[in-house]
Amino acid sequence: MLRLLLLLALFWVIARVFWGFIEGVVRGASMPPTGGGRGSNSPRSPVKMQPCPVCGTYVVPGKAISTIKSGAPVHFCSEKCRSEYRS
Ligand SMILES: [Zn+2]
């Protein structure tokens, strides 16, 4: 009988710990820590890299050299690629 009570207590403790863990995971998933002050336009994907249309190097749009081509922004890895794209 004592063993059964101990087992029940153990299960209760495990359930409490497990539930706390699940709660923490859910809270972490629903509210991810956003990198403050990085100026990202989308909170879900902080850094969405785009390929340079000339050489294919992936660049971060916020830091890349960009130009507007028919209403849409195009991002380049370097000044050289931008001038090549224009010519
Ligand atoms: Zn390039």
PDB file of the backbone (N, CA, C, O) and the ligand in Angstrom, with CONECT records:
HET     ZN  A 101       1
ATOM      1  N   MET A   1       0.839  -1.215   0.000  1.00  0.00           N
ATOM      2  CA  MET A   1       0.000   0.000   0.000  1.00  0.00           C
ATOM      3  C   MET A   1       0.869   1.257   0.000  1.00  0.00           C
ATOM      4  O   MET A   1       0.585   2.230  -0.698  1.00  0.00           O
ATOM      5  N   LEU A   2       1.928   1.209   0.798  1.00  0.00           N
ATOM      6  CA  LEU A   2       2.833   2.359   0.852  1.00  0.00           C
ATOM      7  C   LEU A   2       3.504   2.580  -0.500  1.00  0.00           C
ATOM      8  O   LEU A   2       3.711   3.711  -0.939  1.00  0.00           O
ATOM      9  N   ARG A   3       3.837   1.464  -1.143  1.00  0.00           N
ATOM     10  CA  ARG A   3       4.477   1.579  -2.463  1.00  0.00           C
ATOM     11  C   ARG A   3       3.543   2.241  -3.472  1.00  0.00           C
ATOM     12  O   ARG A   3       3.965   3.054  -4.295  1.00  0.00           O
ATOM     13  N   LEU A   4       2.272   1.877  -3.389  1.00  0.00           N
ATOM     14  CA  LEU A   4       1.290   2.462  -4.312  1.00  0.00           C
ATOM     15  C   LEU A   4       1.175   3.968  -4.085  1.00  0.00           C
ATOM     16  O   LEU A   4       1.095   4.740  -5.041  1.00  0.00           O
ATOM     17  N   LEU A   5       1.166   4.383  -2.816  1.00  0.00           N
ATOM     18  CA  LEU A   5       1.087   5.814  -2.511  1.00  0.00           C
ATOM     19  C   LEU A   5       2.328   6.546  -3.029  1.00  0.00           C
ATOM     20  O   LEU A   5       2.237   7.645  -3.575  1.00  0.00           O
ATOM     21  N   LEU A   6       3.481   5.913  -2.844  1.00  0.00           N
ATOM     22  CA  LEU A   6       4.722   6.524  -3.343  1.00  0.00           C
ATOM     23  C   LEU A   6       4.693   6.659  -4.861  1.00  0.00           C
ATOM     24  O   LEU A   6       5.105   7.672  -5.425  1.00  0.00           O
ATOM     25  N   LEU A   7       4.197   5.613  -5.500  1.00  0.00           N
ATOM     26  CA  LEU A   7       4.090   5.639  -6.957  1.00  0.00           C
ATOM     27  C   LEU A   7       3.172   6.759  -7.427  1.00  0.00           C
ATOM     28  O   LEU A   7       3.474   7.476  -8.381  1.00  0.00           O
ATOM     29  N   LEU A   8       2.029   6.894  -6.723  1.00  0.00           N
ATOM     30  CA  LEU A   8       1.077   7.944  -7.082  1.00  0.00           C
ATOM     31  C   LEU A   8       1.716   9.326  -6.907  1.00  0.00           C
ATOM     32  O   LEU A   8       1.555  10.205  -7.753  1.00  0.00           O
ATOM     33  N   ALA A   9       2.441   9.504  -5.802  1.00  0.00           N
ATOM     34  CA  ALA A   9       3.108  10.779  -5.550  1.00  0.00           C
ATOM     35  C   ALA A   9       4.133  11.064  -6.641  1.00  0.00           C
ATOM     36  O   ALA A   9       4.268  12.190  -7.120  1.00  0.00           O
ATOM     37  N   LEU A  10       4.851  10.008  -7.017  1.00  0.00           N
ATOM     38  CA  LEU A  10       5.866  10.160  -8.066  1.00  0.00           C
ATOM     39  C   LEU A  10       5.224  10.573  -9.387  1.00  0.00           C
ATOM     40  O   LEU A  10       5.710  11.467 -10.079  1.00  0.00           O
ATOM     41  N   PHE A  11       4.129   9.906  -9.719  1.00  0.00           N
ATOM     42  CA  PHE A  11       3.423  10.231 -10.961  1.00  0.00           C
ATOM     43  C   PHE A  11       2.930  11.681 -10.945  1.00  0.00           C
ATOM     44  O   PHE A  11       2.983  12.387 -11.952  1.00  0.00           O
ATOM     45  N   TRP A  12       2.450  12.103  -9.770  1.00  0.00           N
ATOM     46  CA  TRP A  12       1.913  13.457  -9.640  1.00  0.00           C
ATOM     47  C   TRP A  12       3.031  14.485  -9.880  1.00  0.00           C
ATOM     48  O   TRP A  12       2.843  15.480 -10.581  1.00  0.00           O
ATOM     49  N   VAL A  13       4.192  14.216  -9.280  1.00  0.00           N
ATOM     50  CA  VAL A  13       5.337  15.125  -9.449  1.00  0.00           C
ATOM     51  C   VAL A  13       5.767  15.169 -10.913  1.00  0.00           C
ATOM     52  O   VAL A  13       6.030  16.238 -11.463  1.00  0.00           O
ATOM     53  N   ILE A  14       5.835  13.990 -11.536  1.00  0.00           N
ATOM     54  CA  ILE A  14       6.249  13.921 -12.945  1.00  0.00           C
ATOM     55  C   ILE A  14       5.255  14.687 -13.823  1.00  0.00           C
ATOM     56  O   ILE A  14       5.646  15.424 -14.728  1.00  0.00           O
ATOM     57  N   ALA A  15       3.954  14.496 -13.536  1.00  0.00           N
ATOM     58  CA  ALA A  15       2.928  15.183 -14.314  1.00  0.00           C
ATOM     59  C   ALA A  15       3.061  16.701 -14.172  1.00  0.00           C
ATOM     60  O   ALA A  15       2.935  17.436 -15.152  1.00  0.00           O
ATOM     61  N   ARG A  16       3.317  17.164 -12.946  1.00  0.00           N
ATOM     62  CA  ARG A  16       3.480  18.607 -12.714  1.00  0.00           C
ATOM     63  C   ARG A  16       4.669  19.151 -13.505  1.00  0.00           C
ATOM     64  O   ARG A  16       4.570  20.188 -14.162  1.00  0.00           O
ATOM     65  N   VAL A  17       5.793  18.437 -13.433  1.00  0.00           N
ATOM     66  CA  VAL A  17       7.009  18.879 -14.136  1.00  0.00           C
ATOM     67  C   VAL A  17       6.774  18.869 -15.644  1.00  0.00           C
ATOM     68  O   VAL A  17       7.159  19.795 -16.358  1.00  0.00           O
ATOM     69  N   PHE A  18       6.128  17.792 -16.112  1.00  0.00           N
ATOM     70  CA  PHE A  18       5.871  17.643 -17.534  1.00  0.00           C
ATOM     71  C   PHE A  18       4.957  18.759 -18.031  1.00  0.00           C
ATOM     72  O   PHE A  18       5.194  19.333 -19.093  1.00  0.00           O
ATOM     73  N   TRP A  19       3.905  19.068 -17.255  1.00  0.00           N
ATOM     74  CA  TRP A  19       2.964  20.105 -17.658  1.00  0.00           C
ATOM     75  C   TRP A  19       3.652  21.482 -17.684  1.00  0.00           C
ATOM     76  O   TRP A  19       3.406  22.296 -18.574  1.00  0.00           O
ATOM     77  N   GLY A  20       4.501  21.714 -16.707  1.00  0.00           N
ATOM     78  CA  GLY A  20       5.255  22.964 -16.684  1.00  0.00           C
ATOM     79  C   GLY A  20       6.149  23.097 -17.905  1.00  0.00           C
ATOM     80  O   GLY A  20       6.295  24.174 -18.482  1.00  0.00           O
ATOM     81  N   PHE A  21       6.744  21.967 -18.281  1.00  0.00           N
ATOM     82  CA  PHE A  21       7.611  21.954 -19.455  1.00  0.00           C
ATOM     83  C   PHE A  21       6.815  22.268 -20.720  1.00  0.00           C
ATOM     84  O   PHE A  21       7.237  23.078 -21.545  1.00  0.00           O
ATOM     85  N   ILE A  22       5.648  21.612 -20.865  1.00  0.00           N
ATOM     86  CA  ILE A  22       4.788  21.837 -22.027  1.00  0.00           C
ATOM     87  C   ILE A  22       4.349  23.301 -22.085  1.00  0.00           C
ATOM     88  O   ILE A  22       4.366  23.925 -23.146  1.00  0.00           O
ATOM     89  N   GLU A  23       3.961  23.830 -20.943  1.00  0.00           N
ATOM     90  CA  GLU A  23       3.535  25.229 -20.893  1.00  0.00           C
ATOM     91  C   GLU A  23       4.651  26.161 -21.344  1.00  0.00           C
ATOM     92  O   GLU A  23       4.426  27.115 -22.089  1.00  0.00           O
ATOM     93  N   GLY A  24       5.848  25.864 -20.879  1.00  0.00           N
ATOM     94  CA  GLY A  24       6.999  26.674 -21.268  1.00  0.00           C
ATOM     95  C   GLY A  24       7.261  26.608 -22.760  1.00  0.00           C
ATOM     96  O   GLY A  24       7.580  27.616 -23.391  1.00  0.00           O
ATOM     97  N   VAL A  25       7.123  25.409 -23.323  1.00  0.00           N
ATOM     98  CA  VAL A  25       7.346  25.236 -24.762  1.00  0.00           C
ATOM     99  C   VAL A  25       6.307  26.016 -25.547  1.00  0.00           C
ATOM    100  O   VAL A  25       6.633  26.714 -26.507  1.00  0.00           O
ATOM    101  N   VAL A  26       5.034  25.889 -25.124  1.00  0.00           N
ATOM    102  CA  VAL A  26       3.948  26.581 -25.829  1.00  0.00           C
ATOM    103  C   VAL A  26       4.159  28.091 -25.757  1.00  0.00           C
ATOM    104  O   VAL A  26       3.991  28.799 -26.751  1.00  0.00           O
ATOM    105  N   ARG A  27       4.527  28.574 -24.575  1.00  0.00           N
ATOM    106  CA  ARG A  27       4.751  30.007 -24.407  1.00  0.00           C
ATOM    107  C   ARG A  27       5.934  30.467 -25.271  1.00  0.00           C
ATOM    108  O   ARG A  27       5.893  31.536 -25.880  1.00  0.00           O
ATOM    109  N   GLY A  28       6.966  29.654 -25.311  1.00  0.00           N
ATOM    110  CA  GLY A  28       8.141  29.996 -26.114  1.00  0.00           C
ATOM    111  C   GLY A  28       7.838  29.992 -27.604  1.00  0.00           C
ATOM    112  O   GLY A  28       8.378  30.799 -28.360  1.00  0.00           O
ATOM    113  N   ALA A  29       6.952  29.057 -28.027  1.00  0.00           N
ATOM    114  CA  ALA A  29       6.634  28.957 -29.449  1.00  0.00           C
ATOM    115  C   ALA A  29       5.710  30.088 -29.891  1.00  0.00           C
ATOM    116  O   ALA A  29       5.854  30.619 -30.992  1.00  0.00           O
ATOM    117  N   SER A  30       4.762  30.456 -29.028  1.00  0.00           N
ATOM    118  CA  SER A  30       3.804  31.486 -29.414  1.00  0.00           C
ATOM    119  C   SER A  30       4.408  32.884 -29.332  1.00  0.00           C
ATOM    120  O   SER A  30       4.025  33.773 -30.093  1.00  0.00           O
ATOM    121  N   MET A  31       5.347  33.078 -28.414  1.00  0.00           N
ATOM    122  CA  MET A  31       5.977  34.390 -28.284  1.00  0.00           C
ATOM    123  C   MET A  31       7.498  34.261 -28.361  1.00  0.00           C
ATOM    124  O   MET A  31       8.177  34.270 -27.335  1.00  0.00           O
ATOM    125  N   PRO A  32       8.025  34.142 -29.568  1.00  0.00           N
ATOM    126  CA  PRO A  32       9.476  34.007 -29.690  1.00  0.00           C
ATOM    127  C   PRO A  32      10.178  35.316 -29.366  1.00  0.00           C
ATOM    128  O   PRO A  32       9.656  36.388 -29.672  1.00  0.00           O
ATOM    129  N   PRO A  33      11.339  35.246 -28.759  1.00  0.00           N
ATOM    130  CA  PRO A  33      12.067  36.475 -28.440  1.00  0.00           C
ATOM    131  C   PRO A  33      12.592  37.138 -29.707  1.00  0.00           C
ATOM    132  O   PRO A  33      13.442  36.592 -30.410  1.00  0.00           O
ATOM    133  N   THR A  34      12.067  38.325 -29.981  1.00  0.00           N
ATOM    134  CA  THR A  34      12.480  39.029 -31.191  1.00  0.00           C
ATOM    135  C   THR A  34      13.763  39.804 -30.917  1.00  0.00           C
ATOM    136  O   THR A  34      13.931  40.422 -29.866  1.00  0.00           O
ATOM    137  N   GLY A  35      14.641  39.752 -31.876  1.00  0.00           N
ATOM    138  CA  GLY A  35      15.892  40.485 -31.746  1.00  0.00           C
ATOM    139  C   GLY A  35      15.634  41.978 -31.753  1.00  0.00           C
ATOM    140  O   GLY A  35      15.349  42.561 -32.799  1.00  0.00           O
ATOM    141  N   GLY A  36      15.733  42.587 -30.605  1.00  0.00           N
ATOM    142  CA  GLY A  36      15.355  43.991 -30.479  1.00  0.00           C
ATOM    143  C   GLY A  36      16.298  44.926 -31.222  1.00  0.00           C
ATOM    144  O   GLY A  36      17.520  44.778 -31.177  1.00  0.00           O
ATOM    145  N   GLY A  37      15.701  45.880 -31.897  1.00  0.00           N
ATOM    146  CA  GLY A  37      16.485  46.933 -32.535  1.00  0.00           C
ATOM    147  C   GLY A  37      17.237  46.520 -33.772  1.00  0.00           C
ATOM    148  O   GLY A  37      18.172  47.207 -34.183  1.00  0.00           O
ATOM    149  N   ARG A  38      16.852  45.409 -34.381  1.00  0.00           N
ATOM    150  CA  ARG A  38      17.535  45.012 -35.603  1.00  0.00           C
ATOM    151  C   ARG A  38      16.789  45.504 -36.842  1.00  0.00           C
ATOM    152  O   ARG A  38      17.294  45.397 -37.959  1.00  0.00           O
ATOM    153  N   GLY A  39      15.584  46.046 -36.640  1.00  0.00           N
ATOM    154  CA  GLY A  39      14.850  46.634 -37.752  1.00  0.00           C
ATOM    155  C   GLY A  39      14.350  45.617 -38.748  1.00  0.00           C
ATOM    156  O   GLY A  39      14.392  45.866 -39.952  1.00  0.00           O
ATOM    157  N   SER A  40      13.875  44.472 -38.277  1.00  0.00           N
ATOM    158  CA  SER A  40      13.357  43.472 -39.201  1.00  0.00           C
ATOM    159  C   SER A  40      11.911  43.818 -39.539  1.00  0.00           C
ATOM    160  O   SER A  40      11.155  44.282 -38.686  1.00  0.00           O
ATOM    161  N   ASN A  41      11.540  43.584 -40.797  1.00  0.00           N
ATOM    162  CA  ASN A  41      10.195  43.930 -41.228  1.00  0.00           C
ATOM    163  C   ASN A  41       9.182  42.864 -40.839  1.00  0.00           C
ATOM    164  O   ASN A  41       7.994  43.169 -40.738  1.00  0.00           O
ATOM    165  N   SER A  42       9.606  41.626 -40.617  1.00  0.00           N
ATOM    166  CA  SER A  42       8.695  40.558 -40.253  1.00  0.00           C
ATOM    167  C   SER A  42       9.149  39.908 -38.954  1.00  0.00           C
ATOM    168  O   SER A  42      10.295  39.472 -38.850  1.00  0.00           O
ATOM    169  N   PRO A  43       8.269  39.837 -37.966  1.00  0.00           N
ATOM    170  CA  PRO A  43       8.678  39.240 -36.688  1.00  0.00           C
ATOM    171  C   PRO A  43       8.813  37.728 -36.725  1.00  0.00           C
ATOM    172  O   PRO A  43       9.508  37.152 -35.888  1.00  0.00           O
ATOM    173  N   ARG A  44       8.155  37.068 -37.689  1.00  0.00           N
ATOM    174  CA  ARG A  44       8.201  35.612 -37.738  1.00  0.00           C
ATOM    175  C   ARG A  44       9.520  35.124 -38.334  1.00  0.00           C
ATOM    176  O   ARG A  44      10.113  34.171 -37.826  1.00  0.00           O
ATOM    177  N   SER A  45       9.983  35.768 -39.405  1.00  0.00           N
ATOM    178  CA  SER A  45      11.278  35.407 -39.975  1.00  0.00           C
ATOM    179  C   SER A  45      12.173  36.640 -39.936  1.00  0.00           C
ATOM    180  O   SER A  45      12.080  37.502 -40.810  1.00  0.00           O
ATOM    181  N   PRO A  46      13.023  36.727 -38.946  1.00  0.00           N
ATOM    182  CA  PRO A  46      13.837  37.936 -38.772  1.00  0.00           C
ATOM    183  C   PRO A  46      14.740  38.235 -39.965  1.00  0.00           C
ATOM    184  O   PRO A  46      14.867  39.387 -40.380  1.00  0.00           O
ATOM    185  N   VAL A  47      15.362  37.199 -40.512  1.00  0.00           N
ATOM    186  CA  VAL A  47      16.275  37.418 -41.634  1.00  0.00           C
ATOM    187  C   VAL A  47      15.839  36.530 -42.791  1.00  0.00           C
ATOM    188  O   VAL A  47      15.971  35.308 -42.732  1.00  0.00           O
ATOM    189  N   LYS A  48      15.314  37.158 -43.847  1.00  0.00           N
ATOM    190  CA  LYS A  48      14.936  36.407 -45.038  1.00  0.00           C
ATOM    191  C   LYS A  48      15.904  36.790 -46.141  1.00  0.00           C
ATOM    192  O   LYS A  48      15.847  37.896 -46.678  1.00  0.00           O
ATOM    193  N   MET A  49      16.777  35.881 -46.469  1.00  0.00           N
ATOM    194  CA  MET A  49      17.825  36.203 -47.426  1.00  0.00           C
ATOM    195  C   MET A  49      17.329  36.007 -48.846  1.00  0.00           C
ATOM    196  O   MET A  49      16.495  35.145 -49.121  1.00  0.00           O
ATOM    197  N   GLN A  50      17.858  36.823 -49.737  1.00  0.00           N
ATOM    198  CA  GLN A  50      17.455  36.756 -51.134  1.00  0.00           C
ATOM    199  C   GLN A  50      18.693  36.627 -52.010  1.00  0.00           C
ATOM    200  O   GLN A  50      19.736  37.207 -51.709  1.00  0.00           O
ATOM    201  N   PRO A  51      18.577  35.866 -53.097  1.00  0.00           N
ATOM    202  CA  PRO A  51      19.747  35.694 -53.950  1.00  0.00           C
ATOM    203  C   PRO A  51      20.017  36.911 -54.825  1.00  0.00           C
ATOM    204  O   PRO A  51      19.098  37.564 -55.321  1.00  0.00           O
ATOM    205  N   CYS A  52      21.270  37.189 -54.995  1.00  0.00           N
ATOM    206  CA  CYS A  52      21.702  38.235 -55.932  1.00  0.00           C
ATOM    207  C   CYS A  52      21.368  37.743 -57.342  1.00  0.00           C
ATOM    208  O   CYS A  52      21.779  36.641 -57.707  1.00  0.00           O
ATOM    209  N   PRO A  53      20.636  38.523 -58.149  1.00  0.00           N
ATOM    210  CA  PRO A  53      20.213  38.038 -59.469  1.00  0.00           C
ATOM    211  C   PRO A  53      21.370  37.855 -60.463  1.00  0.00           C
ATOM    212  O   PRO A  53      21.203  37.213 -61.500  1.00  0.00           O
ATOM    213  N   VAL A  54      22.519  38.408 -60.150  1.00  0.00           N
ATOM    214  CA  VAL A  54      23.655  38.316 -61.071  1.00  0.00           C
ATOM    215  C   VAL A  54      24.505  37.092 -60.770  1.00  0.00           C
ATOM    216  O   VAL A  54      24.749  36.270 -61.654  1.00  0.00           O
ATOM    217  N   CYS A  55      24.960  36.965 -59.520  1.00  0.00           N
ATOM    218  CA  CYS A  55      25.879  35.865 -59.198  1.00  0.00           C
ATOM    219  C   CYS A  55      25.255  34.806 -58.300  1.00  0.00           C
ATOM    220  O   CYS A  55      25.840  33.736 -58.129  1.00  0.00           O
ATOM    221  N   GLY A  56      24.076  35.070 -57.717  1.00  0.00           N
ATOM    222  CA  GLY A  56      23.386  34.063 -56.916  1.00  0.00           C
ATOM    223  C   GLY A  56      23.777  34.031 -55.456  1.00  0.00           C
ATOM    224  O   GLY A  56      23.300  33.171 -54.715  1.00  0.00           O
ATOM    225  N   THR A  57      24.630  34.941 -55.021  1.00  0.00           N
ATOM    226  CA  THR A  57      25.012  35.001 -53.615  1.00  0.00           C
ATOM    227  C   THR A  57      23.827  35.491 -52.789  1.00  0.00           C
ATOM    228  O   THR A  57      23.177  36.475 -53.141  1.00  0.00           O
ATOM    229  N   TYR A  58      23.552  34.794 -51.687  1.00  0.00           N
ATOM    230  CA  TYR A  58      22.430  35.200 -50.838  1.00  0.00           C
ATOM    231  C   TYR A  58      22.820  36.400 -49.984  1.00  0.00           C
ATOM    232  O   TYR A  58      23.867  36.415 -49.337  1.00  0.00           O
ATOM    233  N   VAL A  59      21.950  37.400 -50.002  1.00  0.00           N
ATOM    234  CA  VAL A  59      22.213  38.633 -49.270  1.00  0.00           C
ATOM    235  C   VAL A  59      21.036  38.960 -48.362  1.00  0.00           C
ATOM    236  O   VAL A  59      19.907  38.536 -48.610  1.00  0.00           O
ATOM    237  N   VAL A  60      21.315  39.719 -47.309  1.00  0.00           N
ATOM    238  CA  VAL A  60      20.266  40.212 -46.413  1.00  0.00           C
ATOM    239  C   VAL A  60      19.735  41.507 -47.018  1.00  0.00           C
ATOM    240  O   VAL A  60      20.490  42.466 -47.177  1.00  0.00           O
ATOM    241  N   PRO A  61      18.432  41.549 -47.362  1.00  0.00           N
ATOM    242  CA  PRO A  61      17.875  42.730 -48.032  1.00  0.00           C
ATOM    243  C   PRO A  61      18.132  44.044 -47.297  1.00  0.00           C
ATOM    244  O   PRO A  61      18.340  45.079 -47.931  1.00  0.00           O
ATOM    245  N   GLY A  62      18.120  44.008 -45.980  1.00  0.00           N
ATOM    246  CA  GLY A  62      18.329  45.228 -45.216  1.00  0.00           C
ATOM    247  C   GLY A  62      19.732  45.800 -45.355  1.00  0.00           C
ATOM    248  O   GLY A  62      19.938  47.004 -45.205  1.00  0.00           O
ATOM    249  N   LYS A  63      20.700  44.924 -45.643  1.00  0.00           N
ATOM    250  CA  LYS A  63      22.086  45.365 -45.724  1.00  0.00           C
ATOM    251  C   LYS A  63      22.613  45.384 -47.156  1.00  0.00           C
ATOM    252  O   LYS A  63      23.706  45.887 -47.415  1.00  0.00           O
ATOM    253  N   ALA A  64      21.818  44.827 -48.097  1.00  0.00           N
ATOM    254  CA  ALA A  64      22.303  44.681 -49.461  1.00  0.00           C
ATOM    255  C   ALA A  64      22.164  45.986 -50.244  1.00  0.00           C
ATOM    256  O   ALA A  64      21.453  46.907 -49.842  1.00  0.00           O
ATOM    257  N   ILE A  65      22.859  46.030 -51.359  1.00  0.00           N
ATOM    258  CA  ILE A  65      22.699  47.126 -52.303  1.00  0.00           C
ATOM    259  C   ILE A  65      21.473  46.793 -53.145  1.00  0.00           C
ATOM    260  O   ILE A  65      21.394  45.721 -53.746  1.00  0.00           O
ATOM    261  N   SER A  66      20.524  47.715 -53.182  1.00  0.00           N
ATOM    262  CA  SER A  66      19.271  47.377 -53.844  1.00  0.00           C
ATOM    263  C   SER A  66      18.862  48.453 -54.839  1.00  0.00           C
ATOM    264  O   SER A  66      19.289  49.605 -54.763  1.00  0.00           O
ATOM    265  N   THR A  67      18.028  48.037 -55.764  1.00  0.00           N
ATOM    266  CA  THR A  67      17.459  48.948 -56.747  1.00  0.00           C
ATOM    267  C   THR A  67      16.018  48.515 -57.004  1.00  0.00           C
ATOM    268  O   THR A  67      15.627  47.394 -56.680  1.00  0.00           O
ATOM    269  N   ILE A  68      15.247  49.405 -57.582  1.00  0.00           N
ATOM    270  CA  ILE A  68      13.850  49.079 -57.864  1.00  0.00           C
ATOM    271  C   ILE A  68      13.727  48.715 -59.337  1.00  0.00           C
ATOM    272  O   ILE A  68      14.033  49.520 -60.216  1.00  0.00           O
ATOM    273  N   LYS A  69      13.279  47.500 -59.592  1.00  0.00           N
ATOM    274  CA  LYS A  69      13.093  47.024 -60.966  1.00  0.00           C
ATOM    275  C   LYS A  69      11.618  46.727 -61.165  1.00  0.00           C
ATOM    276  O   LYS A  69      11.085  45.781 -60.584  1.00  0.00           O
ATOM    277  N   SER A  70      10.959  47.531 -61.981  1.00  0.00           N
ATOM    278  CA  SER A  70       9.522  47.425 -62.276  1.00  0.00           C
ATOM    279  C   SER A  70       8.686  47.287 -60.996  1.00  0.00           C
ATOM    280  O   SER A  70       7.855  46.388 -60.868  1.00  0.00           O
ATOM    281  N   GLY A  71       8.930  48.198 -60.066  1.00  0.00           N
ATOM    282  CA  GLY A  71       8.121  48.271 -58.853  1.00  0.00           C
ATOM    283  C   GLY A  71       8.567  47.379 -57.719  1.00  0.00           C
ATOM    284  O   GLY A  71       8.149  47.584 -56.579  1.00  0.00           O
ATOM    285  N   ALA A  72       9.406  46.389 -57.996  1.00  0.00           N
ATOM    286  CA  ALA A  72       9.847  45.457 -56.949  1.00  0.00           C
ATOM    287  C   ALA A  72      11.324  45.685 -56.636  1.00  0.00           C
ATOM    288  O   ALA A  72      12.129  45.902 -57.542  1.00  0.00           O
ATOM    289  N   PRO A  73      11.676  45.637 -55.352  1.00  0.00           N
ATOM    290  CA  PRO A  73      13.083  45.825 -55.007  1.00  0.00           C
ATOM    291  C   PRO A  73      13.941  44.608 -55.358  1.00  0.00           C
ATOM    292  O   PRO A  73      13.550  43.464 -55.123  1.00  0.00           O
ATOM    293  N   VAL A  74      15.101  44.875 -55.918  1.00  0.00           N
ATOM    294  CA  VAL A  74      16.054  43.811 -56.255  1.00  0.00           C
ATOM    295  C   VAL A  74      17.320  44.062 -55.442  1.00  0.00           C
ATOM    296  O   VAL A  74      17.808  45.189 -55.363  1.00  0.00           O
ATOM    297  N   HIS A  75      17.843  42.997 -54.842  1.00  0.00           N
ATOM    298  CA  HIS A  75      18.988  43.146 -53.944  1.00  0.00           C
ATOM    299  C   HIS A  75      20.234  42.504 -54.544  1.00  0.00           C
ATOM    300  O   HIS A  75      20.189  41.405 -55.098  1.00  0.00           O
ATOM    301  N   PHE A  76      21.335  43.215 -54.416  1.00  0.00           N
ATOM    302  CA  PHE A  76      22.601  42.738 -54.977  1.00  0.00           C
ATOM    303  C   PHE A  76      23.650  42.593 -53.881  1.00  0.00           C
ATOM    304  O   PHE A  76      23.586  43.260 -52.848  1.00  0.00           O
ATOM    305  N   CYS A  77      24.618  41.708 -54.125  1.00  0.00           N
ATOM    306  CA  CYS A  77      25.664  41.474 -53.138  1.00  0.00           C
ATOM    307  C   CYS A  77      26.704  42.585 -53.199  1.00  0.00           C
ATOM    308  O   CYS A  77      27.359  42.871 -52.197  1.00  0.00           O
ATOM    309  N   SER A  78      26.866  43.210 -54.351  1.00  0.00           N
ATOM    310  CA  SER A  78      27.897  44.239 -54.470  1.00  0.00           C
ATOM    311  C   SER A  78      27.501  45.277 -55.519  1.00  0.00           C
ATOM    312  O   SER A  78      26.580  45.083 -56.313  1.00  0.00           O
ATOM    313  N   GLU A  79      28.234  46.377 -55.485  1.00  0.00           N
ATOM    314  CA  GLU A  79      28.035  47.448 -56.464  1.00  0.00           C
ATOM    315  C   GLU A  79      28.295  46.946 -57.889  1.00  0.00           C
ATOM    316  O   GLU A  79      27.634  47.364 -58.840  1.00  0.00           O
ATOM    317  N   LYS A  80      29.258  46.054 -58.013  1.00  0.00           N
ATOM    318  CA  LYS A  80      29.622  45.482 -59.311  1.00  0.00           C
ATOM    319  C   LYS A  80      28.454  44.721 -59.921  1.00  0.00           C
ATOM    320  O   LYS A  80      28.170  44.853 -61.112  1.00  0.00           O
ATOM    321  N   CYS A  81      27.774  43.919 -59.095  1.00  0.00           N
ATOM    322  CA  CYS A  81      26.642  43.141 -59.595  1.00  0.00           C
ATOM    323  C   CYS A  81      25.498  44.064 -60.017  1.00  0.00           C
ATOM    324  O   CYS A  81      24.805  43.793 -60.998  1.00  0.00           O
ATOM    325  N   ARG A  82      25.308  45.140 -59.282  1.00  0.00           N
ATOM    326  CA  ARG A  82      24.238  46.068 -59.628  1.00  0.00           C
ATOM    327  C   ARG A  82      24.498  46.720 -60.987  1.00  0.00           C
ATOM    328  O   ARG A  82      23.588  46.838 -61.808  1.00  0.00           O
ATOM    329  N   SER A  83      25.728  47.138 -61.217  1.00  0.00           N
ATOM    330  CA  SER A  83      26.040  47.767 -62.506  1.00  0.00           C
ATOM    331  C   SER A  83      25.974  46.749 -63.639  1.00  0.00           C
ATOM    332  O   SER A  83      25.606  47.088 -64.764  1.00  0.00           O
ATOM    333  N   GLU A  84      26.331  45.497 -63.340  1.00  0.00           N
ATOM    334  CA  GLU A  84      26.221  44.452 -64.354  1.00  0.00           C
ATOM    335  C   GLU A  84      24.771  44.170 -64.693  1.00  0.00           C
ATOM    336  O   GLU A  84      24.436  43.922 -65.851  1.00  0.00           O
ATOM    337  N   TYR A  85      23.914  44.207 -63.692  1.00  0.00           N
ATOM    338  CA  TYR A  85      22.494  43.942 -63.882  1.00  0.00           C
ATOM    339  C   TYR A  85      21.844  45.022 -64.717  1.00  0.00           C
ATOM    340  O   TYR A  85      20.970  44.742 -65.537  1.00  0.00           O
ATOM    341  N   ARG A  86      22.268  46.254 -64.509  1.00  0.00           N
ATOM    342  CA  ARG A  86      21.683  47.376 -65.234  1.00  0.00           C
ATOM    343  C   ARG A  86      22.109  47.402 -66.695  1.00  0.00           C
ATOM    344  O   ARG A  86      21.339  47.822 -67.558  1.00  0.00           O
ATOM    345  N   SER A  87      23.309  46.964 -66.973  1.00  0.00           N
ATOM    346  CA  SER A  87      23.828  47.050 -68.331  1.00  0.00           C
ATOM    347  C   SER A  87      23.280  45.943 -69.227  1.00  0.00           C
ATOM    348  O   SER A  87      23.623  45.877 -70.407  1.00  0.00           O
TER     349      SER A  87
HETATM  350 ZN    ZN A 101      26.234  39.365 -56.826  1.00  0.00          ZN2+
END
